[in-house]
Amino acid sequence: MAMTEQGRLPEPTASNEVQRTLSLSLMGGSIAFIALLLAVVWAFAVPHGPYTPRRVQPVLDLAIRRAAAGDALGVHGLYSNAGLRQTTLDSVDALIFGNDAFADAIGVRIERIVPIDGLDALAPRAAIVRAFIRYGDGRATFPIAATLDLEDDVWRIRDLTVGAAASDGSSPLPLEVAP
């Protein structure tokens, strides 16, 4: 803008005010549209609810770390009520000590979670999880398959299969169901 002879900026005209108002309105509308778009993407694209890796992974990581430490009783304590009815401490002990897959394991990497609600009256929400055991030294991973029950908003293990049986689909429930 050119200065007047007195060294002041000229008084704004009506068209300048309209342009300024329209520019601010356009910027505000653009910001609101982007915020709305991000909210919609977050609501539909980001997984929510109990069947997310963030909710499922902690129990499997803890089970794998306890198994790596040789704590069969600790692993057995992560089983659901239905899992405790069908899995004895001796069978968990045999799984841990009869399998070198747990040596130096640090957790799991989840590949797929398949909801299977209505599996049991005691645990109306359940899921089959296919994952891989992770190791700190970067060696090849072992596949695992777990059937989990949601009890009191916490995932618990019903069944855990490690190794070839977990990868060939011979787990007690089908893993081929689409997520």
GIUR-V58727 format. One record per residue. RES is the residue in one letter. NEAR is the number of other C-alpha atoms within 10 Angstrom. D_CENTER is the distance of its C-alpha to the mean C-alpha in Angstrom with 2 decimals. Layout:
BEGIN
res | near | d_center
RES | NEAR | D_CENTER
RES | NEAR | D_CENTER
END
This chain:
BEGIN
res | near | d_center
M | 5 | 56.81
A | 8 | 60.42
M | 9 | 61.96
T | 10 | 65.01
E | 8 | 68.34
Q | 7 | 67.60
G | 8 | 64.47
R | 9 | 62.02
L | 11 | 59.39
P | 12 | 60.61
E | 8 | 59.60
P | 8 | 56.56
T | 8 | 57.53
A | 9 | 56.05
S | 9 | 54.43
N | 11 | 52.75
E | 11 | 51.34
V | 11 | 50.08
Q | 11 | 48.40
R | 12 | 46.79
T | 12 | 45.56
L | 12 | 44.23
S | 12 | 42.41
L | 12 | 40.75
S | 12 | 39.84
L | 12 | 38.38
M | 12 | 36.27
G | 11 | 35.06
G | 12 | 34.26
S | 12 | 32.38
I | 12 | 30.21
A | 12 | 29.58
F | 12 | 28.74
I | 11 | 26.23
A | 12 | 24.57
L | 12 | 24.50
L | 12 | 23.14
L | 11 | 20.23
A | 12 | 19.52
V | 12 | 19.66
V | 11 | 17.36
W | 12 | 14.75
A | 11 | 15.26
F | 9 | 15.12
A | 9 | 13.17
V | 9 | 10.09
P | 12 | 7.76
H | 13 | 8.63
G | 7 | 9.34
P | 17 | 8.50
Y | 21 | 6.96
T | 14 | 3.40
P | 16 | 1.65
R | 12 | 3.09
R | 14 | 5.37
V | 20 | 6.04
Q | 19 | 6.47
P | 16 | 9.23
V | 20 | 11.55
L | 26 | 11.54
D | 18 | 12.14
L | 17 | 14.78
A | 27 | 16.33
I | 25 | 16.72
R | 22 | 18.24
R | 22 | 20.50
A | 27 | 21.54
A | 20 | 22.38
A | 15 | 24.53
G | 16 | 26.22
D | 18 | 25.22
A | 21 | 25.41
L | 14 | 26.02
G | 17 | 22.89
V | 22 | 20.77
H | 22 | 22.78
G | 15 | 22.08
L | 19 | 18.35
Y | 23 | 19.46
S | 24 | 19.54
N | 17 | 23.01
A | 18 | 23.14
G | 19 | 22.00
L | 16 | 24.71
R | 10 | 27.27
Q | 12 | 26.78
T | 17 | 25.92
T | 12 | 28.53
L | 15 | 28.29
D | 12 | 30.58
S | 14 | 28.26
V | 19 | 25.35
D | 18 | 28.01
A | 12 | 29.07
L | 18 | 25.57
I | 23 | 25.13
F | 17 | 28.67
G | 11 | 29.34
N | 13 | 26.59
D | 13 | 26.55
A | 22 | 22.96
F | 25 | 21.96
A | 16 | 24.53
D | 16 | 23.18
A | 23 | 19.51
I | 19 | 17.11
G | 24 | 13.68
V | 25 | 11.58
R | 17 | 10.01
I | 20 | 7.99
E | 13 | 10.12
R | 18 | 9.75
I | 23 | 8.81
V | 18 | 12.05
P | 19 | 12.84
I | 19 | 16.32
D | 14 | 17.50
G | 11 | 21.01
L | 13 | 21.05
D | 12 | 22.86
A | 9 | 24.72
L | 13 | 23.48
A | 18 | 19.77
P | 13 | 19.67
R | 20 | 15.89
A | 24 | 14.67
A | 25 | 12.47
I | 27 | 13.27
V | 24 | 10.93
R | 22 | 12.49
A | 24 | 11.78
F | 21 | 14.21
I | 23 | 15.63
R | 22 | 15.93
Y | 18 | 19.27
G | 9 | 20.69
D | 9 | 23.61
G | 7 | 21.84
R | 9 | 23.36
A | 10 | 22.33
T | 16 | 19.33
F | 20 | 19.60
P | 23 | 17.58
I | 25 | 16.31
A | 29 | 15.68
A | 23 | 14.69
T | 25 | 15.40
L | 29 | 13.71
D | 29 | 15.32
L | 21 | 14.26
E | 16 | 17.27
D | 8 | 18.10
D | 10 | 14.59
V | 14 | 13.44
W | 25 | 11.99
R | 27 | 14.91
I | 27 | 16.01
R | 23 | 18.58
D | 21 | 19.20
L | 22 | 18.38
T | 18 | 20.00
V | 21 | 20.38
G | 17 | 22.18
A | 13 | 24.04
A | 14 | 23.63
A | 21 | 19.83
S | 18 | 20.33
D | 10 | 23.33
G | 14 | 21.88
S | 13 | 24.10
S | 19 | 21.52
P | 15 | 22.79
L | 15 | 20.78
P | 11 | 20.43
L | 21 | 17.50
E | 9 | 19.18
V | 11 | 18.09
A | 8 | 16.58
P | 11 | 13.02
END
